[in-house]
Amino acid sequence: MSSFALKNGVLHVESVALSAIAERFGTPAYVYSRAALTASLREFQDVLTAHPAGQDALVCYAVKANSNLAILNLFARLGAGFDIVSGGELQRVLAAGADPKKVVFSGVGKTAAEMKLALDAGIFCFNIESIPELERLNEVAGQCGKQAPISLRVNPNVDPKTHPYISTGLKEAKFGVAYEHALDLYRRAAALPHIAVAGIDCHIGSQLLDPSPFVEALERILALIDQLADEGITLHHIDLGGGLGIKYKAEQVQPTVASYLNPLLDKLQGRGLQVVLEPGRRLVGNAGLLLTRIEFLKEGEGKNFAIIDAAMNDLMRPALYEAWHDIEPVEPRDGATRDYDVVGPVCETGDFLGQARPLCVQPGDLLAVMSAGAYGMAMASNYNTRPRAVEVMVDGDAVHVIRQRETVEQLYAGESILPQ
């Protein structure tokens, strides 16, 4: 049963009406469901534990999707690890109660300070994405008197057929090392005194609704693993990355976790490799929404506009990717619909959350921008000096504030006026 459903004519999150949340906490507001978050992680864990190749698998939530401490803490309590891409994210997951031995550190631009922070914490593995990064890590680890566990992020040059901004496994991408150069780089890593070769990593992109590119990428990675074994370089784990997509439109078909994982696990059967996964959007995307209120309805030349109190600074994805989010009235009205562009007050033509949406609405009505749990608040800004929204978590019939709404005073508290 969905955690988001109409009850008595009002859209609810679990047992709480969104209209009650708006009245109590104001708008715009990010609203998450604890039940939906828990179910999304459990789906991965259940498929993995049911397969012999997934018995000791590690699910590392990709923190960049949504880094709220309450969400991180919930996943940590459920046994998840974390995929981080900055020292700040490492500090966040540790503050949220994460086990550092379940943390993988990805990203192309790790600083020496971030490497030291991760080494001191004792993380599970560094995902290395270039020769200079490998050399820097070896140097930093030597200064710390440690050996750094690493995997190489290898680009299999498989086209995930997703948006070009979120395709990461092609040879043109800034991420990872070229497949053709990976064997030489592993040889180099194995010879460095402060590097411990632990695994191999592959991430081809985000929002994949067809699982077949994952299988194609794995086949190429397994061939490389066999080459490494022939040279005496033994790996302990294989990191398959993330990227499994979610349903943004009602008519889309969302692949199950089983349809994605089981073909991969079948190919890994008997290889003795620990499986590591880095799901992000799939765990949080459909577990949250952005609640907003209509300020004005405006008739334009050839277009109608529903002007809301949320904006591109609250949810960047439509402006950045032309991404689609379903937009639903919290209390649907009877009557004829009109097509509206749902836009915010930010001074940019690109400030829209949806275009040409058929809606029957009036000023003051509440709208729910669905599937906003991933890359919503995490990408929010203060453009136009707009305080970021409140975040709340619904747990059954209880509602918890997990991030207070910002104030304008907080936005300029760190600024200074020049002396005369």
Secondary structure as GFF3:
##gff-version 3
##sequence-region A 1 420
A	DSSP	beta_strand	4	7	.	.	.	ID=ss1
A	DSSP	beta_strand	10	13	.	.	.	ID=ss2
A	DSSP	beta_strand	16	17	.	.	.	ID=ss3
A	DSSP	alpha_helix	18	25	.	.	.	ID=ss4
A	DSSP	beta_strand	29	33	.	.	.	ID=ss5
A	DSSP	alpha_helix	34	49	.	.	.	ID=ss6
A	DSSP	three_ten_helix	52	54	.	.	.	ID=ss7
A	DSSP	beta_strand	58	62	.	.	.	ID=ss8
A	DSSP	three_ten_helix	63	65	.	.	.	ID=ss9
A	DSSP	alpha_helix	69	77	.	.	.	ID=ss10
A	DSSP	beta_strand	81	84	.	.	.	ID=ss11
A	DSSP	alpha_helix	87	95	.	.	.	ID=ss12
A	DSSP	three_ten_helix	100	102	.	.	.	ID=ss13
A	DSSP	beta_strand	103	105	.	.	.	ID=ss14
A	DSSP	alpha_helix	112	121	.	.	.	ID=ss15
A	DSSP	beta_strand	125	128	.	.	.	ID=ss16
A	DSSP	alpha_helix	131	144	.	.	.	ID=ss17
A	DSSP	beta_strand	148	155	.	.	.	ID=ss18
A	DSSP	three_ten_helix	164	166	.	.	.	ID=ss19
A	DSSP	beta_strand	177	178	.	.	.	ID=ss20
A	DSSP	alpha_helix	179	191	.	.	.	ID=ss21
A	DSSP	beta_strand	195	201	.	.	.	ID=ss22
A	DSSP	alpha_helix	212	230	.	.	.	ID=ss23
A	DSSP	beta_strand	237	239	.	.	.	ID=ss24
A	DSSP	alpha_helix	257	268	.	.	.	ID=ss25
A	DSSP	beta_strand	274	277	.	.	.	ID=ss26
A	DSSP	alpha_helix	281	284	.	.	.	ID=ss27
A	DSSP	three_ten_helix	285	287	.	.	.	ID=ss28
A	DSSP	beta_strand	288	299	.	.	.	ID=ss29
A	DSSP	beta_strand	304	308	.	.	.	ID=ss30
A	DSSP	alpha_helix	317	321	.	.	.	ID=ss31
A	DSSP	beta_strand	327	329	.	.	.	ID=ss32
A	DSSP	beta_strand	338	343	.	.	.	ID=ss33
A	DSSP	beta_strand	352	359	.	.	.	ID=ss34
A	DSSP	beta_strand	366	369	.	.	.	ID=ss35
A	DSSP	three_ten_helix	377	379	.	.	.	ID=ss36
A	DSSP	beta_strand	390	395	.	.	.	ID=ss37
A	DSSP	beta_strand	398	403	.	.	.	ID=ss38
A	DSSP	alpha_helix	408	411	.	.	.	ID=ss39
###
